Amino acid sequence: MNKVIVPLNAFADQDVYNKGQAAFIAPIFNGGAYGVEIRRELIKNLNTELAVLKDRLKDYGLFVVYSAPAGLWCENGELNSEELELICQEASGLGASLLKVSLGNYQASRSPFDSLRELIDRWSPQLEILIENDQTDYGGRLEVLKDFFTTASNEGVSIEMTFDVGNWKFVNEEMDEALQALGHRVRYLHLKYVTERHGELVTLPLLEDEEEQWKQAAGQFSAEILKALEFPVQDEKDVAAYVEMVGRAGLESEDGVWKN
C-alpha cells in the first residue's frame, strides 16, 4: 500500500512561507500521496493559518503529521511540558495522527519519565508522539537515542521513532548501525539523499539507484511503513513521480513493519 507522506518543507521555504502551506495540499493530494506533514516553522501566523489548514485538510482527507522544531527535554533535562502541550493542542486541532519532535536535551538518570508518561497518556490514542534523530550532538547521536528508548521501555513509556536516514551524516554516525539498533522502534521513515559539496553537507532529491542508502533502509521494512519525501521537490508536478518511486520501496510482506 502506498503510504508516502509529503512534508511541506520539500518545497522552497520562501514559496511555502509566502503562499501558506494550505496552498500545497491540493498538489500533494493530486500527486497521489497518502498524507502530508505540516511544518510548524513554516507557519507565518499560527492564529490564522492553523484554521485555514484545518479546513483544507478536511477537504482532502489526507493522513496528517504535524512537525514542530521542539525538543522533548529542556536544557536542564526536564520535560518541555508547556511547549509540548501547546504543540499537541495544535496538532490535535489539525486532525493530525502523529506529532514529530526531536529528543532535545535528554539527561540519562535525570530526565523524569513520569511526566512524559502523563503527557503521552493524556493525548493517546488521539495523537502519537514520535522522536526524530535530528542533526544535533545532544539529540541526534545513536548512543543518546538508544539510552532514551531503552529507559523509556524500562519505565513503561510507549514512544516510537521517526528515523531520518540522512541526519546520521550530520552527527558523523553510520545509518546502518543506527538502523540495526533502532529499527524496531521506527514508525516513520524520512528519506533523503545527503552528500558533501564544497565542504558542506547538502540534501538533494533521491536517486533511483538500488545501492542508495534510502532504498537500503526502506528495504528493511514492509511497504506498510510510513515514508516521507524529506528532500527538495523542485516542481509541484514532480510529486507524483517521487510518490510512485518511494511507494515501491519496501518489502512486500505486510506482516509487521520491521523485518529484522
N, C-alpha and C positions, 0 to 999 in steps of 0.2 A: 504493500500500500504506500502511496506517495504521502510522506509526512514531512515535506520540505517547508521550512519557515524562512521568510524573508525579513531580516531586520531592516529598520528604516535607515540605519547608518550605512547600508550598502549603496545608497545613492549619495550624490555630492551633498555634503553637510550644508553648504550655503543654500542650495536649492530646497532642501527639506526645511531648513530654518525659515526661508522666505515664504514658501508656499504653504507650509504646515504639513504635518505628517498625514493628515486626513486625505490630502490630495493624491497620495500614493497608494491608498488602499485599493482602489479600482484596478490600477495596473497590476498590482500584486495578485488580486483575485483573478483577473483575466489571464495572467501568466500561468495559472494552474497551481498556485501554491496552496498548501494545506493551511498555512497560518501566517501571521505577521508578528514581528517583535517591535513593540513600541519602545522608543528610546527617550527616557526622561530628560536627558541632557540636551535633546534637540527640541524640546518644547519651550517656546518663547514665553508664553503666558499660561501658567498652569490653570488659572481660574477659568479661562475661556476655552482653551484648546482641548482640555480633557472632556468637556461636554460635547464639543464637536466630534472628537474622536469616538466617543461612546456611541453617538448616533450613527456615524458612518460604519463603525464595526458591526452594529446591529443589522445594518442594511445588507452586509455581505456574508455574515455568518462564519467568518474565519476564526480559527483557533488563535487565541491571543496570549502572547508572552509580554510581560512588562519588564523592561530592563532599567535598572537605576544605578548610577555611579556612586554607590554607597557600600560601606563595609559593614559586615555583621558585627564586628567588635571595634570599639573605640581605641584610641591610643593608650588608654590606661588599662585595657584588657576587659573592660566592662561591655555588656551588650549595648549596642547602639539603639536603645529602645525607642526613644522619641521619634527619631527619623524613620526607623523601620515601621513603626505603627502608622505614620503618615503615608509612607510608600505603600503599605499593604492596603490602606483605605483607597488610595488612588488606583491601585491595580484592580481591586475588587470593583470599583466604580466603572472601570473599563470592561469588566467581564472577563478579565484575564484568568487563565487557569494556572499559569506559572509566573513566579516573580524571580528574576535573576539579579543577584547581588554578588559582591566579592567577599572574601573572607575577612579582610581588614586586619586589625592588629590582635590576632588571637594569641593568647599567652597561656601556654601549657601549665596545668596545675593551678591556674589563677582565674581564667575566664569562667564565669558561672553558667553552667548548663541548665540549672533550674529555670532561670529567666528565659533562656532560649526555648526550653520545652514549653513554657507557658505561652510564649508568642506563637509557636507552631501549632499548639493545640487550639489556641483561640481562633486561628484562621483556617485550620484544616476541618473538613476536606475541601472547602470552598477555594482555597488558594494554596499552592505548594511552593515553598521557598527552595531555590536551588543556589548552590555556591559555585561560582566560576573561578577557575585558575586565572588570575589576572597577570599583569606584566610587572608586578612589584616583588621585591625580595621578601617582604614581610607577609604577603598574602598569596604569592604565586609559586612558591617553591614546593617541591614534592614532599620533602620532609615535614614541613609545617602542615600541609594538607592531609597527609597520612595520619599525623598525630591527631588532628582535629576530628577526622571521620572515625578513627578508632575510638577516641574518647567519647564521641557522640553515641556510638553503638553501645559502649560500656555503660553510658549514662541513660540508655533507653530513649535517646532522642532520634527521631526519624527524620533525616535530612539527606538529600541526594545532591548530585553534581551536574553542572554544565562543564563539559570538557572541551576547551578550546585547543585545537590541535596545533595552532601556530604560536600561542603565547609562551610555550615552553622555551622557544628560542630566545625570548626576551629575558629569561632568567637563567640562560645557559644550561638548560637541562634537556634530557632526551625524551621525546614524546613516547617512544616505545616503552621505556622503563616506567614512565608515568601511567601509561595505559594498562600495563600489566598489574600495577599496584592499585589502580583506582577504577579500572574498567567496570567492576561490579557495582560501583556507585553511580555510574553515568546514566542520566535520564535524558540528556540533551547534548547533541554534538554541535559545536561551532566549527565550521570548515573554512579554512583559508590557506593561502599559499604565501608563506613568509620567506623572503630571501634578502641577502645583503647587497646593497647598492651604494657605492661611494661611501663605504664605511658605516652605513646606517641600515637598520632592518626596515623593510617596507612590506606592505601587504598588497598582493596582486590577485587577479582573478584565478580561479582554479584551472589547472591543466587536466586534460583527459587521460594523460599517461598513467598506465597501470601501476607504475613504480612510485607515483606521488604519495606522500605521507597521508594526505587526506583520504585517499582511497584505501590505503592500508588500514587506517583507523576505522573507517566506516565498515570495512570488510570483517571486522571483529564483532560486529553486531548484526542482528537481524534487520531486515528492511523496515521493521516497525519503529525503529529508533527515530526520534525527532532530530532533524538535521537542518542547520541554518546556513544560509549563504552569507558567511561573515567576511565579505570581500567587496571591493568596488565593482558595482554594476554600472557601466558607462551609459547605458541607454535603457529606458523602461522596456523597450521591445526585446531586450536580451533576457528578461526574466524567465520567459517560457523555456528557452534553451537550457539555461542553468538549472531550472527546476527539474527538467526532464533528465539532465545528466546526473545530478545529485540524487534524484529519486531512484535511479537504477542501482545506486551503491548500497551494499549491504548483503547479508546472507538471505537466502530465500526463505529459510525456516522462520516461522512466527512463534516458535516455542521459546518465549523469553526474548530479551534484547541482548544480553551479554553472553557470548558463546564460549568463552574460555574458562 
